[in-house]
Amino acid sequence: MKTFVKVMKALSDPNRVKIVKLLQQKVMCVCELQAALEISQPSVSKHLKILEEAGLIDYHKDGLWVNYYLSDGHHSPYAANLLGNLKHWLDNDPQVAELIKKAPFLNRDEITG
């Protein structure tokens, strides 16, 4: 029950759902997510930590960059199931659709100068 509740709480925030939808498009760093969502870096980092603890996302380090991506769900069957369903949900939501349009143009090199 504890794992299920953690996953559900992680997806109870609109910004965290948007992060998942963005990560469906491509692997992203904090600065790209921050630019897409137009929220502060500490807020993005906090959301990422919650999603990671719920088993929804994972990351790998590449030099100075930390790249976030969707988990394969091996930590939690609840996370795996919801990630699978979210692939087909909300794409027509105006806010999500706008983010999906933005995603290919988010470039860390341009963002960080």
C-alpha atoms as a printed R data frame, in Angstrom:
    type eleno elety resid chain resno      x      y       z
1   ATOM     1    CA   MET     A     1  0.000  0.000   0.000
2   ATOM     2    CA   LYS     A     2  2.835  2.408   0.867
3   ATOM     3    CA   THR     A     3  4.369  2.174  -2.631
4   ATOM     4    CA   PHE     A     4  1.003  2.738  -4.291
5   ATOM     5    CA   VAL     A     5  0.302  5.851  -2.212
6   ATOM     6    CA   LYS     A     6  3.784  7.248  -2.944
7   ATOM     7    CA   VAL     A     7  3.205  6.928  -6.706
8   ATOM     8    CA   MET     A     8 -0.258  8.467  -6.495
9   ATOM     9    CA   LYS     A     9  0.995 11.388  -4.389
10  ATOM    10    CA   ALA     A    10  3.853 11.966  -6.815
11  ATOM    11    CA   LEU     A    11  1.356 12.366  -9.641
12  ATOM    12    CA   SER     A    12 -1.030 14.544  -7.642
13  ATOM    13    CA   ASP     A    13  0.786 17.755  -8.609
14  ATOM    14    CA   PRO     A    14  0.187 19.273 -12.077
15  ATOM    15    CA   ASN     A    15  3.851 20.247 -12.510
16  ATOM    16    CA   ARG     A    16  4.985 16.697 -11.811
17  ATOM    17    CA   VAL     A    17  2.509 15.337 -14.364
18  ATOM    18    CA   LYS     A    18  3.869 17.887 -16.862
19  ATOM    19    CA   ILE     A    19  7.424 16.743 -16.131
20  ATOM    20    CA   VAL     A    20  6.416 13.156 -16.887
21  ATOM    21    CA   LYS     A    21  4.766 14.248 -20.129
22  ATOM    22    CA   LEU     A    22  7.906 16.196 -21.112
23  ATOM    23    CA   LEU     A    23 10.154 13.247 -20.327
24  ATOM    24    CA   GLN     A    24  8.006 11.124 -22.629
25  ATOM    25    CA   GLN     A    25  9.335 13.335 -25.416
26  ATOM    26    CA   LYS     A    26 13.059 13.191 -24.603
27  ATOM    27    CA   VAL     A    27 15.707 12.978 -21.909
28  ATOM    28    CA   MET     A    28 16.028 16.381 -20.236
29  ATOM    29    CA   CYS     A    29 18.135 18.249 -17.697
30  ATOM    30    CA   VAL     A    30 16.821 20.517 -14.938
31  ATOM    31    CA   CYS     A    31 17.445 23.692 -16.959
32  ATOM    32    CA   GLU     A    32 15.357 22.393 -19.886
33  ATOM    33    CA   LEU     A    33 12.504 21.426 -17.577
34  ATOM    34    CA   GLN     A    34 12.757 24.789 -15.833
35  ATOM    35    CA   ALA     A    35 12.539 26.626 -19.166
36  ATOM    36    CA   ALA     A    36  9.559 24.544 -20.284
37  ATOM    37    CA   LEU     A    37  7.584 24.880 -17.053
38  ATOM    38    CA   GLU     A    38  8.680 28.442 -16.273
39  ATOM    39    CA   ILE     A    39  9.225 27.656 -12.589
40  ATOM    40    CA   SER     A    40 12.300 28.013 -10.396
41  ATOM    41    CA   GLN     A    41 15.198 25.570 -10.451
42  ATOM    42    CA   PRO     A    42 14.696 24.566  -6.788
43  ATOM    43    CA   SER     A    43 11.028 23.779  -7.532
44  ATOM    44    CA   VAL     A    44 11.966 21.621 -10.524
45  ATOM    45    CA   SER     A    45 14.589 19.801  -8.463
46  ATOM    46    CA   LYS     A    46 12.096 19.152  -5.663
47  ATOM    47    CA   HIS     A    47  9.533 17.759  -8.117
48  ATOM    48    CA   LEU     A    48 12.183 15.540  -9.707
49  ATOM    49    CA   LYS     A    49 13.188 14.136  -6.331
50  ATOM    50    CA   ILE     A    50  9.569 13.231  -5.516
51  ATOM    51    CA   LEU     A    51  9.118 11.557  -8.913
52  ATOM    52    CA   GLU     A    52 12.385  9.669  -8.479
53  ATOM    53    CA   GLU     A    53 11.463  8.441  -4.991
54  ATOM    54    CA   ALA     A    54  8.157  7.150  -6.389
55  ATOM    55    CA   GLY     A    55 10.022  5.154  -9.054
56  ATOM    56    CA   LEU     A    56  8.605  7.184 -11.953
57  ATOM    57    CA   ILE     A    57 11.841  8.723 -13.228
58  ATOM    58    CA   ASP     A    58 15.521  8.002 -13.101
59  ATOM    59    CA   TYR     A    59 18.676  9.879 -14.021
60  ATOM    60    CA   HIS     A    60 22.234  9.455 -15.155
61  ATOM    61    CA   LYS     A    61 25.138 11.839 -14.895
62  ATOM    62    CA   ASP     A    62 27.029 12.905 -17.994
63  ATOM    63    CA   GLY     A    63 29.932 15.089 -16.904
64  ATOM    64    CA   LEU     A    64 28.398 18.188 -15.362
65  ATOM    65    CA   TRP     A    65 24.931 17.350 -16.675
66  ATOM    66    CA   VAL     A    66 22.292 15.276 -14.909
67  ATOM    67    CA   ASN     A    67 19.909 13.775 -17.447
68  ATOM    68    CA   TYR     A    68 16.424 12.731 -16.343
69  ATOM    69    CA   TYR     A    69 14.289 10.146 -18.095
70  ATOM    70    CA   LEU     A    70 11.255  7.981 -17.416
71  ATOM    71    CA   SER     A    71 11.866  4.883 -15.360
72  ATOM    72    CA   ASP     A    72 11.283  1.473 -16.863
73  ATOM    73    CA   GLY     A    73  9.024  0.786 -13.879
74  ATOM    74    CA   HIS     A    74 11.112 -2.042 -12.446
75  ATOM    75    CA   HIS     A    75 10.989 -0.454  -8.977
76  ATOM    76    CA   SER     A    76  7.211 -0.465  -8.797
77  ATOM    77    CA   PRO     A    77  4.408 -2.129 -10.754
78  ATOM    78    CA   TYR     A    78  2.230  0.881  -9.889
79  ATOM    79    CA   ALA     A    79  4.733  3.281 -11.435
80  ATOM    80    CA   ALA     A    80  5.054  1.074 -14.517
81  ATOM    81    CA   ASN     A    81  1.286  0.893 -14.970
82  ATOM    82    CA   LEU     A    82  0.735  4.633 -14.571
83  ATOM    83    CA   LEU     A    83  3.632  5.524 -16.861
84  ATOM    84    CA   GLY     A    84  2.127  3.241 -19.496
85  ATOM    85    CA   ASN     A    85 -1.277  4.861 -19.173
86  ATOM    86    CA   LEU     A    86  0.100  8.410 -19.114
87  ATOM    87    CA   LYS     A    87  1.560  7.828 -22.581
88  ATOM    88    CA   HIS     A    88 -2.013  7.932 -23.868
89  ATOM    89    CA   TRP     A    89 -3.508 10.483 -21.496
90  ATOM    90    CA   LEU     A    90 -3.589 14.287 -21.505
91  ATOM    91    CA   ASP     A    91 -1.969 14.911 -24.894
92  ATOM    92    CA   ASN     A    92 -5.018 16.994 -25.853
93  ATOM    93    CA   ASP     A    93 -4.895 19.082 -22.683
94  ATOM    94    CA   PRO     A    94 -3.968 22.624 -23.799
95  ATOM    95    CA   GLN     A    95 -1.146 23.036 -21.276
96  ATOM    96    CA   VAL     A    96  0.336 19.620 -22.026
97  ATOM    97    CA   ALA     A    97 -0.035 20.087 -25.789
98  ATOM    98    CA   GLU     A    98  1.892 23.370 -25.558
99  ATOM    99    CA   LEU     A    99  4.688 21.695 -23.608
100 ATOM   100    CA   ILE     A   100  4.886 18.839 -26.111
101 ATOM   101    CA   LYS     A   101  5.280 21.413 -28.908
102 ATOM   102    CA   LYS     A   102  8.080 23.154 -26.957
103 ATOM   103    CA   ALA     A   103 10.029 20.016 -26.068
104 ATOM   104    CA   PRO     A   104 11.977 19.512 -29.325
105 ATOM   105    CA   PHE     A   105 13.225 23.094 -29.197
106 ATOM   106    CA   LEU     A   106 14.512 23.016 -25.619
107 ATOM   107    CA   ASN     A   107 18.285 22.929 -25.839
108 ATOM   108    CA   ARG     A   108 20.486 23.071 -22.763
109 ATOM   109    CA   ASP     A   109 23.328 24.734 -24.657
110 ATOM   110    CA   GLU     A   110 21.086 27.600 -25.746
111 ATOM   111    CA   ILE     A   111 19.448 27.890 -22.321
112 ATOM   112    CA   THR     A   112 22.715 28.036 -20.402
113 ATOM   113    CA   GLY     A   113 24.516 30.187 -22.967
